């Protein structure tokens, strides 16, 4: 498992991927929203993908872009900074709780300590 896959899997888990969930029905493990006009979406504004493979690849692409500078993130940005962008409090999310959960998931998956203060550079090294 790559570090990016571990991160995507943590997001997928935290977003509530299970049979019958919104992310499962939409084949959208990251509960991504459309970023351009015309992308299929459900009544809640979340993208609908033709397959899980397509949805998972979109999540990987989204995370890769954020880890490499989109949205003003830098190598010294933290996991919490990433979650403030990905799941902002303004959208009724709890970025700190999300970052804690992702850190715990990644610690278990990768066998090294990751927490809300881990920098993106450390996360991807």
MISE-291937 format. One line per field, with one value per residue: x, y, z of N, C-alpha, C in turn. Coordinates in steps of 0.02 Angstrom, whole numbers, plus 32768, in hexadecimal, padded with zeros to 4 digits. Each point is the difference from the previous one (the first is absolute). Last residue first. Layout:
BEGIN
n.c1	[X; ...]
n.c2	[Y; ...]
n.c3	[Z; ...]
ca.c1	[X; ...]
ca.c2	[Y; ...]
ca.c3	[Z; ...]
c.c1	[X; ...]
c.c2	[Y; ...]
c.c3	[Z; ...]
//
This chain:
BEGIN
n.c1	[8152; 7F32; 7FB0; 8086; 7FE0; 7F43; 7FEF; 7FAB; 7F75; 7F3B; 804E; 8090; 80CD; 8034; 7FC5; 7F46; 7F0C; 7FAD; 8009; 7F61; 7F2A; 7FEE; 7FF6; 7F33; 7F63; 801D; 7FB8; 7F1C; 7FB3; 8022; 7F71; 7EF6; 7F15; 7F58; 8038; 809E; 80CF; 809E; 808A; 80B8; 80A4; 8052; 8087; 80E9; 807E; 803E; 80C0; 80C7; 80C3; 80C9; 802D; 7F44; 7F03; 7F45; 7F61; 8078; 80D5; 8048; 7F6D; 7F23; 7FD6; 7FE1; 7F2D; 7F58; 800C; 7FB3; 7F19; 7FA1; 800C; 7F5B; 7F34; 7FF6; 7FEB; 7F2E; 7F43; 7F86; 7FD5; 7FAA; 8003; 7F8E; 7F4B; 7F18; 7F6C; 80A0; 80AB; 80B8; 8075; 8004; 8085; 80C3; 805D; 7F66; 8002; 8035; 8026; 8081; 7FE4; 7F56; 7F4E; 7F11; 7F90; 8083; 8013; 7F47; 7FB0; 7FDB; 80B8; 80E5; 80BC; 8035; 80B2; 80D4; 807E; 8074; 80C9; 80C1; 8068; 8092; 80DC; 8091; 8059; 80BD; 80CF; 8025; 8002]
n.c2	[823C; 808A; 806A; 80B4; 80D1; 8078; 801F; 7FDC; 8018; 7F84; 7F04; 7F00; 7F30; 7F03; 7F31; 7FF0; 7FEE; 805C; 80E8; 8079; 8023; 80AA; 80E0; 8050; 804B; 80D9; 80B3; 8038; 8085; 80E7; 807E; 8009; 805F; 8086; 80B3; 80A6; 7FAE; 7F74; 7F4F; 7FF8; 80A1; 7FEC; 7F43; 8010; 805A; 7F71; 7F80; 80A2; 80AC; 803C; 7FE7; 8088; 807A; 8079; 7FB7; 7F58; 7F86; 7F0F; 7F6E; 8006; 7F82; 7F18; 7FB2; 7FE2; 7F40; 7F32; 7FDD; 7FB9; 7F1C; 7F75; 7FF2; 7F72; 7F1A; 7FAC; 8038; 80A0; 80EA; 80F4; 80DB; 80BB; 8095; 7FC4; 7F7A; 7F7F; 7FF2; 8010; 80AD; 80D4; 80E6; 800B; 7FAC; 7F55; 7F68; 7F26; 7F35; 7F2F; 7F29; 7FC0; 7F85; 8005; 7F8A; 7FF4; 80BC; 802D; 7F2C; 7F0D; 7F4C; 806A; 80CD; 80EB; 80AE; 7FC7; 7F59; 8041; 8075; 7F85; 7F9D; 8084; 8015; 7F51; 7FF9; 8082; 7FAA; 7F09; 7EEB]
n.c3	[8086; 8018; 80CA; 804E; 7F9C; 803E; 8108; 8104; 80C7; 8049; 800E; 7FF5; 8017; 7FAA; 7F89; 7F53; 801B; 80D0; 8016; 7F88; 805D; 80A2; 7FB4; 7FB0; 809E; 8058; 7F7C; 8003; 80AE; 7FE8; 7F6D; 7FE8; 7F76; 7F7A; 7F69; 803E; 805C; 7F55; 7F6C; 7F67; 804C; 80D9; 8023; 7FDB; 80AE; 80AF; 7FE8; 7FD1; 7F85; 7F8B; 7F13; 7F87; 7FA2; 7F90; 7F50; 7F65; 7FFA; 8024; 807D; 7FA5; 7F3E; 801B; 8047; 7F5F; 7F77; 8059; 7FFD; 7F37; 7FD0; 805A; 7F8C; 7F42; 8027; 803B; 7F4F; 7F7B; 8089; 8081; 80BE; 80A1; 8059; 8049; 7F78; 7F55; 7F24; 7F13; 7F57; 7F8A; 803C; 80B5; 80C4; 80B7; 80D8; 80B3; 809D; 800A; 7F8E; 7F38; 7F7F; 803E; 80B0; 80C4; 808B; 808C; 8087; 8003; 8034; 8040; 8043; 8063; 802F; 805F; 7F90; 7F41; 8020; 8029; 7F48; 7F80; 804B; 7FD2; 7F28; 7FD3; 803F; 7FA4; 7FF8]
ca.c1	[8047; 800E; 7FCC; 800B; 8042; 7FF4; 8000; 802D; 8038; 7FE8; 7FCC; 7FE8; 7FD2; 8026; 802C; 8045; 800E; 7FF6; 8030; 8040; 7FFA; 7FFD; 8041; 802C; 7FED; 8012; 8049; 800E; 7FED; 802E; 8041; 802D; 802F; 7FE6; 7FD2; 7FCA; 7FCC; 8000; 7FC0; 7FD8; 7FF0; 7FDC; 7FBA; 7FE1; 7FF7; 7FC6; 7FC6; 7FF6; 7FBB; 7FFE; 801D; 8048; 8025; 802F; 7FDE; 7FC1; 7FFB; 8035; 8041; 8004; 8002; 8042; 8031; 7FF0; 8015; 8049; 8017; 7FF2; 8034; 803D; 7FF9; 8001; 8044; 802A; 801A; 7FE7; 8030; 7FEF; 800A; 803C; 8038; 8027; 7FD9; 7FC1; 7FFE; 7FC4; 8011; 7FEF; 7FBA; 7FEF; 802D; 8016; 7FCD; 8017; 7FC8; 8015; 8019; 8027; 8042; 801C; 7FCF; 7FFB; 803E; 8003; 8011; 7FC5; 7FC8; 7FE2; 7FF7; 7FC8; 7FC6; 7FE2; 7FE4; 7FC8; 7FC9; 7FEA; 7FD9; 7FBF; 7FDC; 7FEE; 7FC8; 7FC5; 7FEA; 8026; 7FD6]
ca.c2	[7FEB; 7FE2; 7FD0; 7FC3; 7FE6; 7FDC; 802A; 7FE4; 802E; 803E; 8023; 8039; 8030; 8038; 7FEC; 8009; 7FE6; 7FB8; 7FE3; 7FFD; 7FCF; 7FBE; 7FF1; 7FF0; 7FBF; 7FCE; 7FF9; 7FDD; 7FBA; 7FE5; 7FEF; 800B; 7FCB; 7FD7; 7FD0; 8025; 8008; 803C; 7FFB; 7FC9; 800B; 8040; 7FF3; 7FDC; 8031; 8028; 7FD6; 7FC4; 7FFC; 8009; 7FC6; 7FFB; 7FD4; 8023; 801D; 8022; 8048; 8021; 7FF3; 8026; 8048; 800E; 8002; 803A; 803C; 8002; 800F; 8047; 8025; 7FFB; 802A; 8047; 800E; 800D; 7FC5; 7FC3; 7FE3; 7FBA; 7FE1; 7FD6; 8023; 8022; 8038; 7FEE; 8007; 7FE5; 7FC1; 7FC5; 7FF7; 8024; 8039; 8012; 8029; 803B; 8030; 803D; 7FF3; 803C; 7FE7; 802C; 8005; 7FBF; 7FF7; 802E; 8046; 802A; 7FF3; 7FBF; 7FCF; 7FD3; 8019; 8036; 7FE5; 7FD6; 802D; 8020; 7FCE; 7FFA; 803D; 7FFD; 7FD1; 8021; 8031; 803F; 803B]
ca.c3	[7FFB; 7FBF; 7FEF; 8027; 7FEB; 7FC2; 7FC3; 7FCD; 7FF6; 7FE1; 8025; 7FD9; 801F; 801B; 8036; 7FEC; 7FBD; 7FFE; 802F; 7FDD; 7FCA; 801F; 801E; 7FC8; 7FE5; 8032; 7FFD; 7FC1; 800C; 8032; 7FE3; 8038; 800F; 8037; 7FE0; 7FE1; 8033; 802A; 8024; 7FE5; 7FBA; 7FFF; 800F; 7FC8; 7FCB; 8012; 7FF1; 8028; 8018; 8048; 8023; 7FF3; 802D; 802A; 803A; 7FF1; 7FFA; 7FD9; 801F; 803F; 7FF0; 7FE2; 8037; 8029; 7FDB; 7FFD; 8043; 800A; 7FDB; 8028; 803B; 7FEB; 7FE8; 803B; 8021; 7FDF; 7FD1; 7FF2; 7FBE; 7FFF; 7FE1; 8034; 8019; 801E; 8048; 8021; 8021; 7FDA; 7FEA; 7FC2; 7FFB; 7FBC; 7FDF; 7FDB; 8000; 8022; 8043; 800E; 7FEE; 7FCC; 7FC9; 7FDF; 7FDB; 7FC7; 8011; 8009; 7FD3; 8012; 7FCA; 800B; 7FDB; 8027; 803E; 7FEC; 7FEE; 803E; 8025; 7FDF; 800D; 8047; 8007; 7FE4; 8031; 7FFF; 8000]
c.c1	[8007; 8047; 8010; 7FCF; 800F; 8041; 7FF3; 7FFC; 8033; 8039; 7FEF; 7FC9; 7FF1; 7FCF; 802E; 8033; 804B; 8014; 7FFA; 8037; 8044; 7FFE; 8002; 8046; 802E; 7FF2; 8018; 804C; 8011; 7FF1; 8031; 8046; 8027; 802C; 7FE5; 7FCD; 7FC3; 7FC6; 7FFA; 7FBA; 7FCE; 7FED; 7FD7; 7FB6; 7FDE; 7FF3; 7FC0; 7FC4; 7FF7; 7FB9; 7FFE; 801B; 8048; 8026; 8030; 7FE2; 7FBE; 7FF0; 8039; 8044; 8007; 8007; 8046; 8033; 7FF5; 8019; 804C; 8016; 7FF6; 8039; 803E; 7FFD; 8005; 8047; 8028; 8019; 7FE5; 8031; 7FEA; 8004; 8041; 803D; 8023; 7FDD; 7FBB; 8004; 7FC3; 8013; 7FF8; 7FB9; 7FF8; 802F; 801A; 7FC5; 8016; 7FC9; 8018; 801C; 8034; 8043; 801D; 7FD1; 8000; 803E; 8001; 8010; 7FC3; 7FC4; 7FE5; 7FF2; 7FC5; 7FC1; 7FDC; 7FDD; 7FC1; 7FC6; 7FE6; 7FD4; 7FBA; 7FD8; 7FEA; 7FC3; 7FC1; 7FE4; 802C]
c.c2	[7FB5; 7FE7; 7FDB; 7FC9; 7FBF; 7FE4; 7FD6; 802C; 7FE6; 8031; 8042; 8020; 803B; 8035; 8037; 7FEE; 8001; 7FE3; 7FB4; 7FE3; 7FF7; 7FC8; 7FBB; 7FEE; 7FEA; 7FBA; 7FCC; 7FF3; 7FD5; 7FB6; 7FE2; 7FEC; 8011; 7FC2; 7FCF; 7FD4; 8025; 8003; 803B; 7FFE; 7FCC; 8013; 8040; 7FF5; 7FE0; 8036; 8027; 7FD8; 7FBE; 8004; 8008; 7FC2; 7FFC; 7FD6; 8020; 8018; 801F; 8048; 8025; 7FF8; 802A; 804B; 8011; 8008; 803F; 803F; 8004; 8016; 804B; 8025; 7FFF; 802E; 804A; 8010; 8015; 7FC0; 7FC0; 7FE7; 7FB7; 7FDC; 7FD8; 8024; 8026; 803E; 7FEB; 8006; 7FE7; 7FBE; 7FBF; 7FEF; 8025; 803C; 8011; 8024; 8043; 8033; 803D; 7FFA; 8038; 7FE8; 8028; 8004; 7FBE; 7FF4; 802B; 8049; 802C; 7FF6; 7FBF; 7FCF; 7FD0; 801C; 8037; 7FE5; 7FD8; 8030; 801D; 7FCE; 7FFD; 803E; 7FFA; 7FD2; 8024; 802F; 803E]
c.c3	[8004; 7FF8; 7FBF; 7FEC; 8025; 7FE5; 7FC3; 7FC2; 7FCD; 7FF0; 7FDD; 8029; 7FD1; 8017; 8018; 8036; 7FEF; 7FBC; 7FFF; 802D; 7FDE; 7FCB; 8020; 801B; 7FC7; 7FE6; 8033; 7FFD; 7FC3; 800D; 8032; 7FE8; 8040; 800D; 8033; 7FDC; 7FE5; 8031; 8030; 801F; 7FE7; 7FB8; 8004; 800D; 7FC3; 7FCC; 8012; 7FE8; 8025; 801C; 804D; 8023; 7FEA; 8032; 8032; 8042; 7FEE; 7FEE; 7FDD; 8021; 803F; 7FF1; 7FE6; 8039; 8029; 7FDE; 8003; 8046; 8007; 7FDE; 802B; 803D; 7FEC; 7FEA; 803E; 8022; 7FE2; 7FCC; 7FFF; 7FBC; 7FFE; 7FE5; 8039; 801B; 801A; 804B; 8025; 801F; 7FD9; 7FED; 7FBE; 8001; 7FB9; 7FE1; 7FE1; 8008; 8027; 8047; 8007; 7FE5; 7FC6; 7FC4; 7FDA; 7FD7; 7FC1; 8011; 8011; 7FD2; 801D; 7FC8; 8003; 7FDD; 8027; 803E; 7FEF; 7FF2; 8041; 8025; 7FE2; 8013; 8049; 8006; 7FE7; 8036; 8000]
//
